[in-house]
Amino acid sequence: MKKNLVFITLLLLLTAAGACRKHNSANEQRYDLTGKVVAVERDKHLVTIAHQDVKNLMPAMTMPFSLPDEATLGYIAAGDEVTATLVIDGSSTWLENVTITRQSPDTSATTGVPEAKEGDEVPSYTLVNQDGKDIRLGNFRGKALMLTFIYTRCPLPEYCNLMSTNFAEVDRQLEKQPDLYARTHLLSITIDPDYDTPKVLRSYGAAHTERYENETFAHWDFATGTKDQIKGVAQFFGLRYFQGSDQIVHSLRTVIINPDGKVVKVYRDNSWKPEEAVAEMAKAATGGK
């Protein structure tokens, strides 16, 4: 079906605004904001937006914003283009007057992002590791596999760098348990294959393990591939990303897969801790025992 542009405008009514917050404060400052939705966390009333420069406030960047309005929150989805009013009142910030533009096959298109869920079997996708060797996800059958998505030039410390720092800590904690270490594996997949060559990934990975020239990558692989290969893996796990003006704008996804190749845990943000991931890996590696 030929795609049509579907324009949805969800404007906050005064009565709705009054029900959510106190009356407007004299200290409120308002700014026009335009950008693209990267992720939606409805339980937290948060929407992460890759926005353009906000005049007289801040440069273009990707960050989460509070969205109090339930109706808008229930509709908005990753990939939507939005314009809104950013309201700042002291230490509180939120979005109002949200206008959503969505490209969709029809007006009844689903707002959800298809993604693998617990119990789904993971296809044996083919990638290329830091040594330039072809690897398949199926190669890790028999071990609990924890994978995430990063890119080495990511400028946001709470995104890729945090994922890699957490993975390095998971690696260290697992190494202290030799039996568990032998039954687990880690995998970081770049979403920037044009820049993140095997050589770049080898240097990046060795720096994060702090083993440098002594790193063998026996327990933690860093993978790239063609754009289509990476897109296929990312879409399966529900990761959204696109090329912004000076960075790749992306959501987060970290997944634990059991030795049978089935998803057992999905982390959709950066709030997970290494110790809880290690516990989940141990459970996956031992069949929940």
C-alpha positions in Angstrom: 0.0 0.0 0.0 1.3 3.4 -0.9 2.3 5.3 2.2 0.3 8.4 3.2 1.2 11.1 5.6 -1.0 11.0 8.6 -1.1 14.2 10.7 -2.3 13.9 14.3 -2.6 16.9 16.5 -3.1 16.4 20.2 -3.4 19.7 21.9 -3.7 20.0 25.7 -6.9 21.7 26.7 -6.9 24.1 29.6 -9.1 21.9 31.6 -6.8 18.9 31.1 -3.8 20.9 32.0 -5.4 22.1 35.1 -6.2 18.5 36.1 -2.5 17.5 35.7 -0.7 20.4 37.4 -1.2 23.6 39.4 -2.2 26.8 37.7 0.4 28.4 35.5 3.2 29.9 37.6 4.6 33.4 37.0 8.0 31.8 36.8 7.3 29.5 33.9 9.5 29.9 30.8 8.3 28.5 27.5 10.3 27.4 24.4 9.4 26.0 21.0 10.8 22.4 20.6 10.9 20.4 17.4 12.4 16.9 16.9 11.9 13.2 16.4 10.8 10.7 19.1 13.4 8.1 19.9 11.7 6.2 22.7 8.6 6.3 24.9 8.4 5.2 28.5 4.8 5.4 29.3 5.1 4.1 32.9 7.5 6.9 33.6 5.6 9.6 31.5 8.9 10.1 29.6 9.5 10.7 25.9 13.0 10.8 24.6 13.3 13.2 21.7 16.2 14.0 19.3 15.5 17.7 19.1 16.8 20.6 17.1 18.3 23.7 18.7 16.0 25.2 21.2 16.4 29.0 20.7 17.8 30.8 23.7 18.1 27.6 25.7 20.2 24.7 24.4 21.7 23.2 21.3 20.4 20.2 19.5 20.7 16.9 21.5 18.8 13.8 22.5 17.2 13.8 25.9 14.1 12.6 27.8 11.2 15.0 28.5 8.2 14.6 30.9 4.9 14.3 29.1 2.0 14.6 31.7 -0.9 14.3 29.3 -2.2 10.8 29.2 -4.0 11.1 25.9 -0.8 12.2 24.1 1.3 9.7 25.9 -1.0 6.9 24.9 -0.7 7.7 21.2 2.9 9.0 20.7 5.4 6.5 19.4 9.1 6.2 18.4 9.7 7.6 14.9 7.0 10.4 15.2 8.0 13.9 14.3 6.8 16.3 17.0 6.6 20.0 17.8 5.8 21.1 21.3 6.1 23.7 24.0 8.8 23.0 26.5 7.8 24.5 29.8 10.4 25.1 32.6 9.3 26.1 36.1 12.2 26.1 38.5 13.4 22.5 38.6 10.3 21.1 36.8 10.1 20.7 33.1 7.4 19.2 30.8 5.9 19.3 27.3 2.7 20.9 26.3 0.8 21.6 23.0 2.3 18.5 21.4 1.7 18.1 17.6 2.5 14.7 16.2 3.3 14.0 12.5 3.4 10.3 11.6 4.1 8.6 8.3 2.1 5.4 8.2 0.4 3.1 5.7 -3.0 4.1 7.0 -4.7 5.8 9.9 -5.3 2.5 11.8 -1.6 1.7 11.9 -0.4 0.3 15.2 1.5 2.7 17.5 3.6 0.0 19.0 7.2 -1.0 18.1 7.4 -4.7 17.1 10.1 -6.3 19.1 11.3 -9.7 20.4 9.7 -10.6 23.7 10.6 -13.2 26.4 10.3 -16.7 25.0 11.0 -15.7 21.3 13.7 -17.7 19.5 16.4 -15.5 18.1 17.4 -16.0 14.4 21.0 -16.9 13.7 22.0 -13.5 12.3 25.4 -13.1 10.6 27.8 -10.4 11.6 31.5 -9.6 11.5 33.5 -9.4 14.7 36.5 -7.3 15.8 38.9 -9.8 14.1 37.1 -9.5 10.8 35.6 -13.0 11.1 32.1 -13.9 10.3 30.1 -14.9 13.4 26.5 -16.0 13.7 24.3 -15.6 16.8 23.7 -19.3 16.5 27.4 -19.9 17.3 26.6 -18.9 20.9 24.0 -21.6 21.4 24.9 -23.6 24.5 25.8 -20.4 26.4 23.8 -17.6 27.9 24.4 -14.5 25.7 24.0 -10.9 26.7 24.0 -8.4 23.8 23.6 -4.7 23.4 23.8 -2.0 20.7 26.4 0.8 20.7 28.5 3.0 18.4 31.9 4.1 19.3 31.4 7.8 18.5 28.3 8.2 20.7 28.5 11.5 22.5 26.0 10.8 25.2 27.7 9.3 28.3 24.4 7.7 29.6 23.9 5.8 26.3 26.6 3.8 24.6 29.4 4.5 27.0 27.3 3.5 29.9 26.3 0.3 28.2 30.0 -0.6 27.5 31.0 0.4 31.0 28.3 -1.8 32.4 29.3 -4.7 30.1 32.9 -4.4 31.3 31.7 -4.7 34.9 29.5 -7.7 34.0 32.6 -9.2 32.3 34.7 -8.7 35.4 32.0 -10.1 37.8 31.5 -13.2 35.6 35.2 -13.8 35.4 35.3 -14.2 39.2 33.1 -17.2 38.7 35.0 -19.5 36.3 32.3 -22.0 35.8 29.7 -19.3 35.0 32.2 -17.4 32.9 32.7 -20.5 30.7 28.9 -20.7 30.2 28.3 -17.1 29.2 29.2 -14.7 26.5 28.9 -10.9 25.8 28.2 -9.2 22.4 28.2 -5.5 21.5 26.8 -4.6 18.1 27.5 -1.3 16.4 24.8 0.7 14.7 27.5 2.7 12.8 29.1 0.3 10.4 30.5 3.0 8.2 32.9 4.1 10.9 33.0 1.2 13.3 35.2 -1.2 11.3 36.6 -4.3 13.0 39.8 -2.4 13.7 38.0 0.4 15.4 35.9 -2.0 17.4 39.0 -4.0 18.5 40.5 -0.8 19.9 37.3 0.3 21.5 36.7 -3.0 23.1 40.2 -3.5 24.4 40.0 0.0 26.0 36.8 -0.9 27.8 38.1 -4.2 29.2 41.3 -2.3 30.1 43.3 -5.3 28.8 44.5 -3.3 25.7 47.0 -5.4 23.7 46.4 -8.4 25.9 42.7 -8.6 25.1 41.8 -11.9 23.4 38.0 -11.2 23.0 37.3 -14.8 24.1 34.4 -13.7 26.2 33.2 -10.5 24.7 32.8 -9.9 21.0 32.2 -6.5 19.2 30.4 -6.9 15.9 29.6 -4.9 12.8 28.2 -5.9 9.4 26.5 -4.4 6.5 23.8 -1.8 7.1 21.1 -4.3 6.2 22.5 -7.0 8.5 22.6 -4.6 11.5 19.2 -3.2 10.7 17.8 -6.7 10.7 19.1 -7.5 14.2 18.2 -4.1 15.6 14.6 -4.3 14.3 14.1 -7.8 15.7 14.9 -6.5 19.2 12.9 -3.3 18.7 15.8 -0.9 18.6 15.1 2.3 16.7 17.9 4.5 15.3 18.4 7.0 12.5 21.2 9.4 11.4 20.9 12.8 12.9 22.8 15.9 11.8 25.9 15.1 13.8 25.1 11.8 15.6 23.1 8.6 15.4 19.9 9.0 17.4 18.9 5.8 19.0 17.0 4.1 21.7 18.5 1.5 24.0 18.1 -2.3 24.0 20.1 -4.9 26.0 19.0 -8.5 25.8 19.8 -11.8 27.6 19.4 -15.0 25.5 19.4 -18.4 27.1 21.5 -21.4 25.8 18.6 -22.6 23.7 18.6 -19.3 21.8 15.5 -17.8 23.3 15.0 -14.3 24.8 14.8 -14.4 28.6 15.3 -10.7 29.5 14.9 -7.4 27.7 16.2 -4.1 29.2 14.7 -1.2 27.3 16.6 1.7 29.0 19.8 2.4 30.9 18.5 1.8 34.4 19.8 -1.8 34.7 22.8 -2.6 37.0 25.7 -5.0 36.3 24.9 -7.1 39.4 21.3 -7.7 38.4 22.4 -8.6 34.8 25.0 -11.1 36.2 22.2 -12.7 38.3 20.0 -12.9 35.2 22.9 -14.4 33.2 23.5 -17.0 35.9 19.8 -17.9 35.9 19.8 -18.2 32.1 23.0 -20.3 32.0 21.7 -22.8 34.6 18.1 -23.0 33.3 16.7 -21.0 36.3 18.3 -23.2 38.9 
